[in-house]
Amino acid sequence: MIIKSSFTYFDNEGDAAAAAAAAAKKTGDGSEGNEPKTFTSEQVEKLLKEEKTKSQVERTNMVQQLEEIQQTSTLNEQQRKELEDQVTALREASMTTEERAKSALARKEQEYSGKLVTTENERDGWKDKYTQTRINNALLSAANSNELKPFHSDDIVNALGNNTFLKELVDDLGKKTGEFTVLVKFDDIDKDGKTTVVEMDPGQVVSKMSKMTRWSHLFQSSKISGSGGSASTTGEEVDLIKLAQTDTKKFLELASKNPELLN
């Protein structure tokens, strides 16, 4: 249940005078005809302090009760918002006008920050989806347009996806254009037989993959098919393509021992 309360602020002399008059009337004999007593400034200040202290204690107790309700009760979103507003109002009741203004400004800034974070998260989510779509489409296109077709185009996406990225293009002056191209970081072999990491277009990478023993098991045909796609070892006919698909380790051992199969 939401508890509603109201409190008196003591931020100016008008409030102080009103409180003093109310306190002074309480010291009479209770009849409306009695003349109010005259109080010194010290007495007025004491009465004000007592009234203010009493109000602060009441507000503190009320805040504690509401906070307990927040922690122990099951509230819907609207009830939770109303309860939070009441707690805030009770806390601010003990503040000066300047302090309340600062508190209100802090709430506005917090609310703005929350909306900003939400907007940024949504933006980043859409950016990630766009990037992943561009990458997947580029890799699938490269796989399907390659001379040697892969058994499954998704295998190319799985093999290269983590090393594929978008790179923003620049003009002749080196200024960013706002347009992006898809590139793949790929472990290539240079003319000296050393492994080197290069950034290449997906089509170029897939073409190189289809000619490399390491990736031959992903493609339907390649140079390593040998004579009619089979080879004889220890008198047993072996289908190299099938072997590459089912037992890569054995295939590589066979190719290493019989390099002529690569021609």
Buried (B, 14 or more C-beta within 10 A) or exposed (E): EEEEEEBEBBEEEEBBEEBBBEBBEEEEEEEEEEEEEEBEEEBBEEBBEEBBEEBEEBBEEBBEEBEEBBEEEEBEEEBBEBBEEBBBBBBBBBBEEEEBEEBEEEEEEEEEEEEEEEEEEEEEEEEEEEBEEBBBEBBBBBBEEBEBBBEEBBBBBEBBBEBBBBEEEEEEEEEEEEEBEBBBBBEBEEEEEEEEEBEBBBBBBBBBBBBBBEBBBBBEEBBBBBEEBBBEEEEEEBBBBEBBBEEBEEBBEBBEEBEEBBE
